[in-house]
Amino acid sequence: DIQMTQSPSTLSASVGDRVTFTCRVSQSISTWLAWYQQKPGRAPKLLIYKASSLQSGVSLRFSGSGSGTEFTLTISSLQPDDFATYYCQQYHSYPLTFGGGTKVEIK
Amino acid sequence: EVQLLESGGGSAQPGASLRLSCVASGFMFSQYAMSWVRQAPGKGLEWVSGIIWSGATTYYADSVRGRFTISRDNSKNTLYLQMDSLRAEDTAAYFCAKVGPIGEGGYFEYWGQGALVTVSS
C-alpha cells in the first residue's frame, strides 16, 4: 500500500500568515493527489485535485504543488475560516490512502 | 446541487450486520464511480470501498474485505454498503463520496454528511 505522511501534524498560525504543509508519499504517484479541508463535525471538502488544480468554488488563497513523492498545500493569507484539519489523499492506485492530517490552530 | 444523503447507521453488537444507504441527487449518478470513506472518533480518514459507475468492479480496503460489500442501484440513484461481522474497530462515521469524472482519477469531489456506526457489546 502507498503510505502518506503529512507534516507537521499541528501548525499554529495567525490570521494573515502564509502557511505551507507537506505530504510525502512512499512511492511516486505522478500528480494523482488531492487535498481536503475538514472542520469538526463536518464532512471533508475537496480543495485541490491532480496536485495543483483548484476545485471550483474554492478560494484562490489555496494552492497546491508537487509531483512524484512530495507535495505541498499553501494558504497564501490565513483567514479565520481556514482553521481546520487538512488531509492529502493519493489516487494513483488501490487501496486509496490518506495522510494523517495537519491541524491548523490559532496562534 | 449535488446531494448525498446517507442512512442506516446506528448501534450494533460485535458480529452483527448493518446496511448503509446513500441516495444521490443533483448529478448523473449512473455515470460516476462512488466510494465509502470512514472516520473513527478523533481519528483521520480511511477509504473503505469503491465501485465503478456500472457496479461491475468493486474495491475494498484490507480491513473490510470479506466482511463488507459495496453495491449500487443506478435506477434508484442509491449506493449501499452491507457491513457484516462487525467489529468494535468498525465504529466510525461513514461518508458516501462521489468520485471525480472518469479519466480524472479517484479523488472525492462531493461528500455526504456521514452516518454514524457504533459497534459495542
Chai-1 contact restraints between the chains, C-beta under 6 A:
chainA,res_idxA,chainB,res_idxB,connection_type,confidence,min_distance_angstrom,max_distance_angstrom,comment,restraint_id
A,W32,B,G105,contact,1.0,0.0,6.0,A-B,restraint_1
A,A34,B,Y107,contact,1.0,0.0,6.0,A-B,restraint_2
A,A43,B,F95,contact,1.0,0.0,6.0,A-B,restraint_3
A,A43,B,W111,contact,1.0,0.0,6.0,A-B,restraint_4
A,A43,B,Q113,contact,1.0,0.0,6.0,A-B,restraint_5
A,A43,B,G114,contact,1.0,0.0,6.0,A-B,restraint_6
A,P44,B,W111,contact,1.0,0.0,6.0,A-B,restraint_7
A,L46,B,E109,contact,1.0,0.0,6.0,A-B,restraint_8
A,Y49,B,Y107,contact,1.0,0.0,6.0,A-B,restraint_9
A,Y87,B,L45,contact,1.0,0.0,6.0,A-B,restraint_10
A,Y91,B,G105,contact,1.0,0.0,6.0,A-B,restraint_11
A,Y91,B,G106,contact,1.0,0.0,6.0,A-B,restraint_12
A,Y91,B,Y107,contact,1.0,0.0,6.0,A-B,restraint_13
A,Y94,B,Y59,contact,1.0,0.0,6.0,A-B,restraint_14
A,P95,B,A61,contact,1.0,0.0,6.0,A-B,restraint_15
A,L96,B,W47,contact,1.0,0.0,6.0,A-B,restraint_16
A,L96,B,G106,contact,1.0,0.0,6.0,A-B,restraint_17
A,F98,B,L45,contact,1.0,0.0,6.0,A-B,restraint_18
A,G100,B,G44,contact,1.0,0.0,6.0,A-B,restraint_19
A,G101,B,G44,contact,1.0,0.0,6.0,A-B,restraint_20
